[in-house]
């Protein structure tokens, strides 16, 4: 049974597990308080199924330099390695 960490921590068990794994208390609290954490992801469309323009926008959002000169394959590689 997980210790009660007070009203600020919504999922005490998840919080303790994350802290035990070495995560900071602040980050563990943020994750354990997110109602969507722990749910399976995988809803995003695969990079190969996106247009070059969609990939370019994603690269712009996360600040990949040189994106305007990249092909679709290069954008995919840059996004995966970022």
RALIN-V231228 format. One record per pair of residues at least 4 apart in sequence whose ideal C-beta (glycine too) atoms are under 7 Angstrom apart, sorted by sequence separation. I is the first residue (numbers start at 1). GAP is how many residues later the second one is. D is the distance in Angstrom with one decimal. If there is no record, write none. Layout:
i;gap;d
I;GAP;D
I;GAP;D
//
This chain:
i;gap;d
5;4;3.9
11;4;6.1
12;4;6.3
13;4;6.5
14;4;6.3
15;4;6.4
16;4;6.1
17;4;6.5
19;4;6.0
23;4;5.1
24;4;6.7
25;4;6.1
26;4;6.6
27;4;6.4
28;4;6.0
29;4;6.0
30;4;6.8
45;4;5.0
50;4;4.1
52;4;6.1
53;4;6.6
54;4;6.6
55;4;6.2
56;4;6.3
57;4;6.5
58;4;6.8
66;4;6.4
70;4;3.8
72;4;6.5
73;4;6.5
74;4;6.2
75;4;6.2
76;4;6.3
77;4;6.2
78;4;6.3
18;5;4.4
23;5;4.7
32;5;6.8
45;5;5.8
50;5;5.4
59;5;4.0
70;5;4.8
9;6;5.0
19;6;6.0
31;6;5.0
5;7;5.2
60;7;6.4
4;8;6.0
47;8;6.4
59;8;4.1
67;8;6.5
70;8;6.5
3;9;6.4
19;9;4.8
2;10;4.0
5;10;6.0
18;10;3.7
2;11;4.0
56;11;5.8
3;13;6.7
15;13;5.1
18;13;6.1
2;14;5.2
15;14;6.2
18;14;6.6
64;14;5.0
59;16;5.6
15;17;4.0
55;17;6.2
14;18;4.3
64;18;6.1
56;19;6.3
59;19;6.2
9;20;5.9
52;20;4.3
55;20;4.1
59;20;6.1
62;20;5.9
8;21;6.9
11;21;4.2
55;21;6.4
58;21;6.1
10;22;6.2
9;23;6.0
10;23;4.7
52;23;6.7
9;24;6.8
14;24;6.5
55;24;6.6
48;28;6.9
47;29;4.5
47;32;6.3
//
